[in-house]
Amino acid sequence: MLADSGTVRPMANGGDGTITLLPVVGLPEIERGVDLMGLIAQCQPLRDGDIVVVTSKVVSKCEGAVVELAGVEPSSFASAWAQHWGKDARVTEVVLHQAARIVRQAHGVLITETHHGFVCANSGVDQSSSGADDRVVVLPDDPDASAQSLRARAGELGADVAVIVSDTFGRPWRNGQTDVAIGIAGMSPMQSYIGRVDPHGHEFRVQELCVADELASAAELVKGNTSRIPAAVVRGRTWERDDTASMRGVIRDASLDLFR
């Protein structure tokens, strides 16, 4: 339950189980090359043990992962698709360029698998809040590396934090979108219960929680597309250091995916 203070109380987290969500208020429009973590720390002082959740869009802007549509030449497929569905062929071409393959195509939406391995709508390409009418933002080239760089910068500023890069994804079988993690640094994205026993003596055999996704979704409660708050700090959530953390293990192998 989210209180007005931005505090949630999970079932268990050590101590009294309290997690505080702190919106990072006051960030300027992010441009290529800015010290993103430095700006975050200026607006919201960081403490050891914090988890910093940053929207992928501002990470992409900082890294220059944007495309000016004026320079895009649509392919015949992009032109035909866009004409049929009333889309901008140049945006469709960027979606195709960012895709390793098309998983599904229907109702004006291209469900693609990106080169990262993410399966999502339109390769994660986004026109909203891009900074210009004729510009789109694409996903960071290596979100794990982006998170690692931000974490290292926080260390230079004196705070030992974990970092999650988040993006908004739709979900199979459910309407609406939620934020999920696409990059991580400093902590494992998964929490396994396999081998543990519940209060009734039943052993967990498959139960694993993607805590990175849960934290990304929680942080979105105090961020938002229209509030101009692209980052949040999760405080009070214990985590175990993992300097080799990556989202690669979260992506289900296609051989085990019933829908690919």
Secondary structure as UniProt FT lines:
FT   TURN            4..5
FT   STRAND          7..8
FT   TURN            15..16
FT   STRAND          19..23
FT   TURN            32..33
FT   HELIX           36..43
FT   TURN            48..49
FT   STRAND          51..55
FT   HELIX           56..63
FT   STRAND          66..68
FT   HELIX           69..71
FT   HELIX           76..85
FT   HELIX           89..97
FT   STRAND          99..106
FT   TURN            107..108
FT   STRAND          109..114
FT   TURN            115..116
FT   STRAND          119..121
FT   HELIX           122..124
FT   TURN            128..129
FT   TURN            133..134
FT   STRAND          135..137
FT   HELIX           143..156
FT   TURN            157..158
FT   STRAND          162..171
FT   TURN            172..173
FT   STRAND          174..187
FT   STRAND          190..192
FT   TURN            194..195
FT   TURN            199..200
FT   STRAND          208..210
FT   HELIX           211..220
FT   TURN            221..222
FT   TURN            225..228
FT   STRAND          231..235
FT   STRAND          241..242
FT   TURN            243..244
FT   HELIX           248..250
FT   HELIX           254..256
FT   TURN            258..259
//
